[in-house]
Amino acid sequence: MKPFYKSRKFWSAVISAVATVVAYYRDPELAKLIATVGATLIAGFALEDHGKARASIELGNDA
């Protein structure tokens, strides 16, 4: 089992919460920036997971 901080769901929740708080305090530009950076981080985890799965398939290992 991977650590919770490497989970896309965890980071999606964190980024959503931070962007919501920033938007509540009426700084939409900062909220937009945080959401963009968060989406990039989350996509990076997805690519990392995809790369591990692909390498496992190419090596003939069960993932």
C-alpha positions in Angstrom: 0.0 0.0 0.0 1.4 3.4 -1.0 1.6 6.3 1.5 -1.4 8.6 1.6 0.6 11.6 0.4 1.1 9.8 -3.0 -2.6 9.4 -3.6 -4.3 11.5 -6.2 -7.5 11.6 -4.1 -5.6 13.1 -1.2 -4.0 15.9 -3.3 -7.3 16.6 -5.1 -9.0 17.1 -1.7 -6.1 19.3 -0.4 -6.0 21.5 -3.6 -9.7 21.8 -3.7 -9.8 22.9 0.0 -7.0 25.5 -0.4 -8.5 26.9 -3.6 -11.9 27.2 -1.9 -10.5 29.0 1.1 -8.6 31.4 -1.1 -11.6 32.1 -3.3 -13.7 32.7 -0.2 -11.3 35.5 0.8 -11.9 37.0 -2.7 -8.6 36.4 -4.4 -9.7 34.6 -7.6 -6.3 34.9 -9.3 -4.5 33.2 -6.5 -7.3 30.5 -6.4 -6.8 29.9 -10.1 -3.1 29.7 -9.7 -3.4 27.2 -6.9 -5.9 25.1 -8.8 -3.5 25.1 -11.9 -0.5 24.0 -9.9 -2.5 21.4 -8.1 -3.9 19.9 -11.3 -0.3 19.7 -12.6 0.8 17.9 -9.4 -2.1 15.5 -9.6 -1.4 14.8 -13.3 2.2 14.1 -12.4 1.1 11.4 -10.0 -1.1 9.9 -12.7 1.8 9.8 -15.2 4.1 8.3 -12.6 1.5 5.5 -11.9 1.1 4.9 -15.7 4.8 4.6 -16.1 5.1 2.1 -13.3 2.3 0.0 -14.8 3.7 0.1 -18.3 7.2 -0.9 -17.0 5.6 -3.7 -15.1 3.8 -5.0 -18.2 6.9 -4.7 -20.4 9.0 -6.7 -17.9 6.2 -9.3 -17.6 5.6 -8.7 -13.9 2.1 -8.6 -12.4 1.2 -5.1 -11.3 
